Amino acid sequence: QVQLVESGGGLVQTGGSLRLSCAASGLTFSSYAMAWFRQAQGKEREFLTAIKWSGDSTYYIDSVKGRFTISRDNAKNTVYLQMNSLKPEDTALYYCAAARVRIGVPNVEKGYDYWGQGTQVTVSS
């Protein structure tokens, strides 16, 4: 049974930082690309960033580039999202996702096989 469990969300002030973690089990973690999505209230889920199975390639949408950093530790079956310079518009439920791909990294929901339950990030102004 595959499980992705996010943690690290919370309430932070504008300009603050948070580090999200996503612990994976029940899959060969090093065979999966990993991604972070978010969904703000009343909006569709949005791709943010992804990292190749090997960790040597990363992808970001423009709105988080330079502020967010994705990383992974294949020995710990964990992917991270370091979020700096947070803004109120970053408030959302943040999800990690896993895609069993070796070439390229999907940037749409349908490209991902497994999902976590989400962790809430709230940025106060």
N, C-alpha and C positions, 0 to 999 in steps of 0.2 A: 504494500500500500504506500503510494507516494504521498509525502506530506511536505508542504512548504509552510514554514511558520515565521511570520514577520514579528519583529519587536523593535523597540527604540522610539516609537512615536511619542508625541506628547504636545504640551503647550509651550510655545517659545515666543519671545518678543521679536518684532521686526529687527532684522540684522543679526539675529542669533543663528545658532547651528544645532543640528541634530545628526546623529548617525543611526541609520536604520540597518538592521541585520535581517537576514532571511536564512534560516537553517533548513536544509533539505535532508530528507531521509527517504529510503525506499527506492532510490534510483542511483545509477552510476553518475554521480554529479559531474565528473570531469568530461562526460560525453554530451553535456547540455550547455547550450548558450543560456544565459540568464538575463533577465530584464526587470526593470522597474516601470510600472505604470502608476497613474493616479486618477482618481475620480473625485471631482469636486461636486458638491451638492447641486443637483439639477443639471449636471453636464455629463457628457459621455466620458468613458474611460479613455485616458490619453497616454500614449507611449512617451516615456521620458528618456530612457537610456538603456543600453544593453552591452553585454560583454561576451566575447567569444569564449568557447569552451576552454581554450588555452589561456585566456586572460591577456593575450597580446594585442587584442583589438577592442576598442570601445567606440560607442556611438552615442551621440547626444542630440536632443532637439535644441534649437537655438535658444529657447527661453531659459534653459538651465545650464547651458554651456558656460564654463568658467565659474559656476557656483556649485554645481553638483559633481561628485566624482563617484563612479562605480568601480568596485574592485571585488575580487573573489579570492578565497583561500580553498583550493581544492582538497587540501589535507583535512580541513574542518567542515567541508561540505556547506560552506556558507558564502553568501554574497552580501556585499555591503553597499550602502548608499550614504556617502558623506554629503550633507547639505549645509552649505554656508550662505551667508547673506540672505537669509530667508525673508520672504515678503508675504504680506497677507494673502496675495493671490496664489501662494503655494499651499494654502490650506486645502486639504483633501484627504481622502483615504488612499493610502499608498499600498500597492500590491507588488509582490514579486512574482515572476513567472519563469517557467523553464521550457526550453524548446530543444528537441533532440535533433540538432543540425550540426554538421561539421564544417559546412561551407557557408559563409555569410551569416547574417544575424537578422531575424525578422524584426520589423518595426510596426507590425499590426497584431491585434489580438489573436486573430485566427492562426497565426504562426506559432502559437504557444500551446503546449500540451498540458501543462499543469500550472495551477494557480494557488497562491496563498489566500488567507482569509482577510488580509489587509490590516494595516495599523494606521491609526488616525494621527495626522499632523495638523495642528492648529497654530497659526501664526497671528499674534495679536498686534494691532497697530498702536 
